């Protein structure tokens, strides 16, 4: 339902989904709609459980989404080998010339 609402969103600029137990499927669904969304500028996904695979899905979309300028992935449940991957992806987003 949330993904459907975000798909046609023209007013929401900040979305806080902190501690919502989002898993990989939720991150992938969110990634699909963020590809089209042009109004959201702040996305807080702090303390969720979608791991590196979910972060990768979001990163691939957010790299192309030029409106989101703030992304919070604090306190993600990641295994140690996933931490480096996630930090690298978010660093790339911050340094993207389109942002």
N, CA, C and O atoms as a GROMACS GRO file, in nm:
protein
  396
    1UNK      N    1   0.081  -0.119   0.000
    1UNK     CA    2   0.000   0.000   0.000
    1UNK      C    3   0.086   0.126   0.000
    1UNK      O    4   0.058   0.221  -0.074
    2UNK      N    5   0.190   0.127   0.082
    2UNK     CA    6   0.277   0.244   0.088
    2UNK      C    7   0.343   0.268  -0.047
    2UNK      O    8   0.353   0.382  -0.092
    3UNK      N    9   0.388   0.161  -0.110
    3UNK     CA   10   0.455   0.178  -0.239
    3UNK      C   11   0.359   0.236  -0.343
    3UNK      O   12   0.401   0.316  -0.427
    4UNK      N   13   0.232   0.197  -0.339
    4UNK     CA   14   0.133   0.252  -0.432
    4UNK      C   15   0.113   0.401  -0.407
    4UNK      O   16   0.104   0.480  -0.501
    5UNK      N   17   0.107   0.439  -0.281
    5UNK     CA   18   0.088   0.580  -0.246
    5UNK      C   19   0.208   0.664  -0.290
    5UNK      O   20   0.193   0.775  -0.339
    6UNK      N   21   0.327   0.610  -0.271
    6UNK     CA   22   0.448   0.684  -0.309
    6UNK      C   23   0.463   0.696  -0.460
    6UNK      O   24   0.522   0.792  -0.510
    7UNK      N   25   0.411   0.599  -0.531
    7UNK     CA   26   0.424   0.600  -0.677
    7UNK      C   27   0.360   0.725  -0.737
    7UNK      O   28   0.415   0.785  -0.829
    8UNK      N   29   0.244   0.764  -0.685
    8UNK     CA   30   0.173   0.881  -0.737
    8UNK      C   31   0.191   1.005  -0.651
    8UNK      O   32   0.124   1.105  -0.672
    9UNK      N   33   0.282   1.000  -0.554
    9UNK     CA   34   0.303   1.111  -0.461
    9UNK      C   35   0.349   1.238  -0.533
    9UNK      O   36   0.439   1.234  -0.616
   10UNK      N   37   0.286   1.349  -0.500
   10UNK     CA   38   0.331   1.478  -0.553
   10UNK      C   39   0.351   1.581  -0.442
   10UNK      O   40   0.381   1.697  -0.470
   11UNK      N   41   0.334   1.539  -0.314
   11UNK     CA   42   0.346   1.636  -0.204
   11UNK      C   43   0.442   1.594  -0.093
   11UNK      O   44   0.505   1.681  -0.033
   12UNK      N   45   0.455   1.467  -0.064
   12UNK     CA   46   0.538   1.420   0.047
   12UNK      C   47   0.686   1.442   0.015
   12UNK      O   48   0.736   1.394  -0.087
   13UNK      N   49   0.756   1.514   0.103
   13UNK     CA   50   0.898   1.541   0.080
   13UNK      C   51   0.989   1.469   0.179
   13UNK      O   52   1.107   1.448   0.150
   14UNK      N   53   0.937   1.430   0.295
   14UNK     CA   54   1.015   1.360   0.397
   14UNK      C   55   0.941   1.233   0.438
   14UNK      O   56   0.822   1.236   0.468
   15UNK      N   57   1.014   1.122   0.440
   15UNK     CA   58   0.953   0.994   0.477
   15UNK      C   59   1.041   0.926   0.580
   15UNK      O   60   1.159   0.899   0.555
   16UNK      N   61   0.984   0.899   0.696
   16UNK     CA   62   1.055   0.835   0.806
   16UNK      C   63   0.996   0.697   0.829
   16UNK      O   64   0.882   0.684   0.874
   17UNK      N   65   1.073   0.594   0.797
   17UNK     CA   66   1.031   0.455   0.817
   17UNK      C   67   1.124   0.388   0.918
   17UNK      O   68   1.162   0.272   0.903
   18UNK      N   69   1.158   0.462   1.020
   18UNK     CA   70   1.248   0.415   1.125
   18UNK      C   71   1.185   0.299   1.201
   18UNK      O   72   1.068   0.304   1.239
   19UNK      N   73   1.265   0.194   1.224
   19UNK     CA   74   1.224   0.079   1.306
   19UNK      C   75   1.094   0.015   1.260
   19UNK      O   76   1.007  -0.015   1.342
   20UNK      N   77   1.080  -0.005   1.131
   20UNK     CA   78   0.959  -0.067   1.077
   20UNK      C   79   0.978  -0.213   1.038
   20UNK      O   80   0.891  -0.272   0.974
   21UNK      N   81   1.091  -0.271   1.078
   21UNK     CA   82   1.120  -0.411   1.046
   21UNK      C   83   1.115  -0.439   0.896
   21UNK      O   84   1.076  -0.549   0.854
   22UNK      N   85   1.153  -0.341   0.816
   22UNK     CA   86   1.156  -0.361   0.671
   22UNK      C   87   1.259  -0.467   0.636
   22UNK      O   88   1.372  -0.462   0.685
   23UNK      N   89   1.222  -0.562   0.554
   23UNK     CA   90   1.313  -0.667   0.508
   23UNK      C   91   1.342  -0.645   0.360
   23UNK      O   92   1.299  -0.544   0.303
   24UNK      N   93   1.413  -0.736   0.299
   24UNK     CA   94   1.458  -0.720   0.160
   24UNK      C   95   1.342  -0.687   0.066
   24UNK      O   96   1.354  -0.597  -0.017
   25UNK      N   97   1.233  -0.759   0.078
   25UNK     CA   98   1.118  -0.736  -0.011
   25UNK      C   99   1.066  -0.593   0.001
   25UNK      O  100   1.030  -0.531  -0.100
   26UNK      N  101   1.061  -0.541   0.122
   26UNK     CA  102   1.015  -0.404   0.144
   26UNK      C  103   1.110  -0.302   0.082
   26UNK      O  104   1.066  -0.204   0.023
   27UNK      N  105   1.240  -0.327   0.096
   27UNK     CA  106   1.339  -0.237   0.037
   27UNK      C  107   1.330  -0.238  -0.115
   27UNK      O  108   1.341  -0.134  -0.179
   28UNK      N  109   1.311  -0.356  -0.172
   28UNK     CA  110   1.299  -0.366  -0.319
   28UNK      C  111   1.173  -0.298  -0.370
   28UNK      O  112   1.176  -0.232  -0.474
   29UNK      N  113   1.062  -0.312  -0.298
   29UNK     CA  114   0.937  -0.245  -0.337
   29UNK      C  115   0.954  -0.094  -0.329
   29UNK      O  116   0.908  -0.020  -0.416
   30UNK      N  117   1.019  -0.048  -0.223
   30UNK     CA  118   1.045   0.095  -0.207
   30UNK      C  119   1.136   0.146  -0.319
   30UNK      O  120   1.114   0.254  -0.373
   31UNK      N  121   1.237   0.068  -0.352
   31UNK     CA  122   1.330   0.106  -0.459
   31UNK      C  123   1.257   0.125  -0.592
   31UNK      O  124   1.288   0.218  -0.666
   32UNK      N  125   1.162   0.038  -0.621
   32UNK     CA  126   1.088   0.048  -0.748
   32UNK      C  127   1.012   0.179  -0.760
   32UNK      O  128   1.012   0.242  -0.865
   33UNK      N  129   0.946   0.221  -0.653
   33UNK     CA  130   0.868   0.344  -0.661
   33UNK      C  131   0.955   0.469  -0.653
   33UNK      O  132   0.919   0.573  -0.708
   34UNK      N  133   1.067   0.460  -0.585
   34UNK     CA  134   1.156   0.577  -0.575
   34UNK      C  135   1.220   0.610  -0.709
   34UNK      O  136   1.265   0.723  -0.731
   35UNK      N  137   1.223   0.514  -0.798
   35UNK     CA  138   1.278   0.538  -0.932
   35UNK      C  139   1.197   0.646  -1.003
   35UNK      O  140   1.252   0.727  -1.078
   36UNK      N  141   1.065   0.647  -0.980
   36UNK     CA  142   0.976   0.743  -1.046
   36UNK      C  143   0.950   0.868  -0.962
   36UNK      O  144   0.925   0.975  -1.016
   37UNK      N  145   0.954   0.854  -0.829
   37UNK     CA  146   0.918   0.962  -0.740
   37UNK      C  147   1.013   1.081  -0.754
   37UNK      O  148   1.135   1.064  -0.750
   38UNK      N  149   0.957   1.200  -0.771
   38UNK     CA  150   1.040   1.320  -0.788
   38UNK      C  151   1.017   1.426  -0.681
   38UNK      O  152   1.065   1.539  -0.694
   39UNK      N  153   0.943   1.392  -0.575
   39UNK     CA  154   0.917   1.492  -0.471
   39UNK      C  155   0.986   1.461  -0.338
   39UNK      O  156   1.011   1.552  -0.260
   40UNK      N  157   1.017   1.336  -0.313
   40UNK     CA  158   1.079   1.297  -0.186
   40UNK      C  159   1.224   1.345  -0.182
   40UNK      O  160   1.302   1.315  -0.273
   41UNK      N  161   1.261   1.419  -0.077
   41UNK     CA  162   1.399   1.467  -0.065
   41UNK      C  163   1.473   1.407   0.054
   41UNK      O  164   1.596   1.409   0.058
   42UNK      N  165   1.398   1.352   0.151
   42UNK     CA  166   1.459   1.296   0.271
   42UNK      C  167   1.396   1.159   0.300
   42UNK      O  168   1.274   1.146   0.309
   43UNK      N  169   1.482   1.058   0.313
   43UNK     CA  170   1.436   0.923   0.340
   43UNK      C  171   1.512   0.866   0.459
   43UNK      O  172   1.634   0.853   0.454
   44UNK      N  173   1.440   0.834   0.566
   44UNK     CA  174   1.502   0.780   0.687
   44UNK      C  175   1.460   0.633   0.702
   44UNK      O  176   1.343   0.604   0.727
   45UNK      N  177   1.556   0.543   0.686
   45UNK     CA  178   1.532   0.400   0.697
   45UNK      C  179   1.610   0.341   0.814
   45UNK      O  180   1.645   0.223   0.814
   46UNK      N  181   1.636   0.423   0.912
   46UNK     CA  182   1.715   0.382   1.028
   46UNK      C  183   1.654   0.260   1.098
   46UNK      O  184   1.532   0.248   1.110
   47UNK      N  185   1.741   0.170   1.142
   47UNK     CA  186   1.704   0.056   1.225
   47UNK      C  187   1.603  -0.038   1.157
   47UNK      O  188   1.499  -0.070   1.215
   48UNK      N  189   1.634  -0.080   1.035
   48UNK     CA  190   1.554  -0.179   0.965
   48UNK      C  191   1.640  -0.302   0.937
   48UNK      O  192   1.757  -0.306   0.975
   49UNK      N  193   1.583  -0.403   0.871
   49UNK     CA  194   1.651  -0.531   0.860
   49UNK      C  195   1.668  -0.583   0.718
   49UNK      O  196   1.669  -0.704   0.697
   50UNK      N  197   1.681  -0.494   0.620
   50UNK     CA  198   1.689  -0.545   0.483
   50UNK      C  199   1.831  -0.572   0.435
   50UNK      O  200   1.850  -0.616   0.321
   51UNK      N  201   1.930  -0.548   0.517
   51UNK     CA  202   2.068  -0.587   0.488
   51UNK      C  203   2.125  -0.528   0.360
   51UNK      O  204   2.069  -0.436   0.301
   52UNK      N  205   2.237  -0.583   0.320
   52UNK     CA  206   2.311  -0.530   0.206
   52UNK      C  207   2.234  -0.544   0.075
   52UNK      O  208   2.244  -0.457  -0.012
   53UNK      N  209   2.158  -0.652   0.061
   53UNK     CA  210   2.082  -0.670  -0.063
   53UNK      C  211   1.976  -0.560  -0.079
   53UNK      O  212   1.955  -0.509  -0.189
   54UNK      N  213   1.911  -0.524   0.030
   54UNK     CA  214   1.814  -0.415   0.027
   54UNK      C  215   1.880  -0.280   0.004
   54UNK      O  216   1.829  -0.197  -0.071
   55UNK      N  217   1.996  -0.260   0.067
   55UNK     CA  218   2.072  -0.136   0.046
   55UNK      C  219   2.114  -0.124  -0.100
   55UNK      O  220   2.108  -0.016  -0.159
   56UNK      N  221   2.156  -0.234  -0.157
   56UNK     CA  222   2.197  -0.233  -0.299
   56UNK      C  223   2.079  -0.197  -0.390
   56UNK      O  224   2.096  -0.118  -0.483
   57UNK      N  225   1.962  -0.254  -0.365
   57UNK     CA  226   1.844  -0.222  -0.445
   57UNK      C  227   1.811  -0.074  -0.436
   57UNK      O  228   1.782  -0.010  -0.537
   58UNK      N  229   1.817  -0.020  -0.316
   58UNK     CA  230   1.790   0.123  -0.297
   58UNK      C  231   1.898   0.209  -0.364
   58UNK      O  232   1.867   0.310  -0.427
   59UNK      N  233   2.022   0.169  -0.349
   59UNK     CA  234   2.133   0.247  -0.406
   59UNK      C  235   2.124   0.254  -0.558
   59UNK      O  236   2.148   0.359  -0.617
   60UNK      N  237   2.089   0.143  -0.619
   60UNK     CA  238   2.076   0.143  -0.766
   60UNK      C  239   1.968   0.239  -0.812
   60UNK      O  240   1.984   0.304  -0.915
   61UNK      N  241   1.861   0.249  -0.737
   61UNK     CA  242   1.754   0.342  -0.770
   61UNK      C  243   1.792   0.485  -0.735
   61UNK      O  244   1.772   0.576  -0.815
   62UNK      N  245   1.846   0.505  -0.616
   62UNK     CA  246   1.877   0.640  -0.570
   62UNK      C  247   1.990   0.705  -0.649
   62UNK      O  248   2.002   0.827  -0.653
   63UNK      N  249   2.072   0.623  -0.711
   63UNK     CA  250   2.177   0.680  -0.795
   63UNK      C  251   2.115   0.755  -0.913
   63UNK      O  252   2.172   0.852  -0.962
   64UNK      N  253   1.998   0.709  -0.957
   64UNK     CA  254   1.928   0.772  -1.069
   64UNK      C  255   1.825   0.874  -1.023
   64UNK      O  256   1.784   0.960  -1.102
   65UNK      N  257   1.784   0.867  -0.898
   65UNK     CA  258   1.687   0.961  -0.843
   65UNK      C  259   1.762   1.087  -0.800
   65UNK      O  260   1.845   1.082  -0.709
   66UNK      N  261   1.733   1.198  -0.864
   66UNK     CA  262   1.809   1.321  -0.837
   66UNK      C  263   1.747   1.410  -0.730
   66UNK      O  264   1.803   1.515  -0.699
   67UNK      N  265   1.634   1.371  -0.674
   67UNK     CA  266   1.570   1.458  -0.575
   67UNK      C  267   1.604   1.420  -0.431
   67UNK      O  268   1.605   1.508  -0.345
   68UNK      N  269   1.631   1.294  -0.403
   68UNK     CA  270   1.663   1.255  -0.266
   68UNK      C  271   1.804   1.300  -0.232
   68UNK      O  272   1.901   1.257  -0.294
   69UNK      N  273   1.814   1.387  -0.132
   69UNK     CA  274   1.945   1.439  -0.092
   69UNK      C  275   1.987   1.392   0.047
   69UNK      O  276   2.101   1.412   0.088
   70UNK      N  277   1.895   1.328   0.120
   70UNK     CA  278   1.926   1.279   0.253
   70UNK      C  279   1.875   1.136   0.268
   70UNK      O  280   1.757   1.108   0.248
   71UNK      N  281   1.967   1.046   0.304
   71UNK     CA  282   1.933   0.905   0.323
   71UNK      C  283   1.997   0.858   0.452
   71UNK      O  284   2.119   0.866   0.468
   72UNK      N  285   1.915   0.809   0.546
   72UNK     CA  286   1.965   0.762   0.674
   72UNK      C  287   1.951   0.610   0.680
   72UNK      O  288   1.840   0.557   0.675
   73UNK      N  289   2.065   0.541   0.690
   73UNK     CA  290   2.068   0.396   0.703
   73UNK      C  291   2.134   0.355   0.835
   73UNK      O  292   2.191   0.247   0.844
   74UNK      N  293   2.126   0.440   0.934
   74UNK     CA  294   2.187   0.412   1.064
   74UNK      C  295   2.125   0.288   1.128
   74UNK      O  296   2.009   0.256   1.107
   75UNK      N  297   2.207   0.220   1.207
   75UNK     CA  298   2.164   0.105   1.287
   75UNK      C  299   2.099  -0.006   1.206
   75UNK      O  300   2.005  -0.072   1.251
   76UNK      N  301   2.150  -0.026   1.086
   76UNK     CA  302   2.101  -0.136   1.003
   76UNK      C  303   2.157  -0.268   1.057
   76UNK      O  304   2.268  -0.273   1.108
   77UNK      N  305   2.078  -0.372   1.044
   77UNK     CA  306   2.124  -0.505   1.084
   77UNK      C  307   2.204  -0.562   0.966
   77UNK      O  308   2.148  -0.609   0.867
   78UNK      N  309   2.336  -0.555   0.980
   78UNK     CA  310   2.426  -0.601   0.874
   78UNK      C  311   2.531  -0.694   0.931
   78UNK      O  312   2.576  -0.677   1.044
   79UNK      N  313   2.568  -0.793   0.853
   79UNK     CA  314   2.681  -0.876   0.891
   79UNK      C  315   2.808  -0.797   0.860
   79UNK      O  316   2.804  -0.704   0.781
   80UNK      N  317   2.919  -0.833   0.921
   80UNK     CA  318   3.042  -0.754   0.910
   80UNK      C  319   3.087  -0.735   0.766
   80UNK      O  320   3.134  -0.627   0.732
   81UNK      N  321   3.074  -0.836   0.680
   81UNK     CA  322   3.118  -0.819   0.541
   81UNK      C  323   3.025  -0.728   0.463
   81UNK      O  324   3.064  -0.673   0.360
   82UNK      N  325   2.902  -0.711   0.511
   82UNK     CA  326   2.806  -0.623   0.445
   82UNK      C  327   2.827  -0.477   0.482
   82UNK      O  328   2.790  -0.389   0.404
   83UNK      N  329   2.885  -0.450   0.595
   83UNK     CA  330   2.903  -0.312   0.641
   83UNK      C  331   2.986  -0.232   0.542
   83UNK      O  332   2.948  -0.121   0.505
   84UNK      N  333   3.098  -0.286   0.497
   84UNK     CA  334   3.183  -0.215   0.402
   84UNK      C  335   3.106  -0.186   0.274
   84UNK      O  336   3.113  -0.075   0.221
   85UNK      N  337   3.032  -0.285   0.225
   85UNK     CA  338   2.954  -0.267   0.103
   85UNK      C  339   2.854  -0.153   0.119
   85UNK      O  340   2.845  -0.066   0.032
   86UNK      N  341   2.780  -0.152   0.229
   86UNK     CA  342   2.678  -0.050   0.251
   86UNK      C  343   2.739   0.089   0.265
   86UNK      O  344   2.686   0.186   0.211
   87UNK      N  345   2.849   0.099   0.336
   87UNK     CA  346   2.916   0.229   0.352
   87UNK      C  347   2.967   0.277   0.217
   87UNK      O  348   2.958   0.396   0.187
   88UNK      N  349   3.020   0.188   0.136
   88UNK     CA  350   3.069   0.226   0.003
   88UNK      C  351   2.955   0.278  -0.084
   88UNK      O  352   2.970   0.378  -0.154
   89UNK      N  353   2.842   0.210  -0.081
   89UNK     CA  354   2.727   0.251  -0.162
   89UNK      C  355   2.678   0.388  -0.119
   89UNK      O  356   2.654   0.474  -0.204
   90UNK      N  357   2.661   0.411   0.010
   90UNK     CA  358   2.610   0.541   0.055
   90UNK      C  359   2.712   0.651   0.030
   90UNK      O  360   2.673   0.765   0.004
   91UNK      N  361   2.840   0.620   0.036
   91UNK     CA  362   2.942   0.720   0.004
   91UNK      C  363   2.934   0.758  -0.143
   91UNK      O  364   2.950   0.875  -0.178
   92UNK      N  365   2.910   0.661  -0.228
   92UNK     CA  366   2.897   0.689  -0.371
   92UNK      C  367   2.777   0.778  -0.398
   92UNK      O  368   2.783   0.867  -0.483
   93UNK      N  369   2.668   0.754  -0.326
   93UNK     CA  370   2.548   0.837  -0.343
   93UNK      C  371   2.580   0.982  -0.305
   93UNK      O  372   2.539   1.075  -0.375
   94UNK      N  373   2.650   1.000  -0.196
   94UNK     CA  374   2.682   1.136  -0.150
   94UNK      C  375   2.773   1.209  -0.247
   94UNK      O  376   2.765   1.332  -0.259
   95UNK      N  377   2.859   1.136  -0.316
   95UNK     CA  378   2.956   1.201  -0.404
   95UNK      C  379   2.911   1.203  -0.549
   95UNK      O  380   2.986   1.249  -0.635
   96UNK      N  381   2.792   1.153  -0.578
   96UNK     CA  382   2.742   1.152  -0.715
   96UNK      C  383   2.731   1.294  -0.768
   96UNK      O  384   2.675   1.380  -0.700
   97UNK      N  385   2.784   1.320  -0.888
   97UNK     CA  386   2.781   1.457  -0.942
   97UNK      C  387   2.642   1.508  -0.970
   97UNK      O  388   2.622   1.629  -0.976
   98UNK      N  389   2.544   1.420  -0.988
   98UNK     CA  390   2.408   1.464  -1.016
   98UNK      C  391   2.339   1.517  -0.894
   98UNK      O  392   2.241   1.591  -0.907
   99UNK      N  393   2.385   1.484  -0.776
   99UNK     CA  394   2.317   1.523  -0.651
   99UNK      C  395   2.346   1.667  -0.617
   99UNK      O  396   2.297   1.718  -0.516
   0.00000   0.00000   0.00000
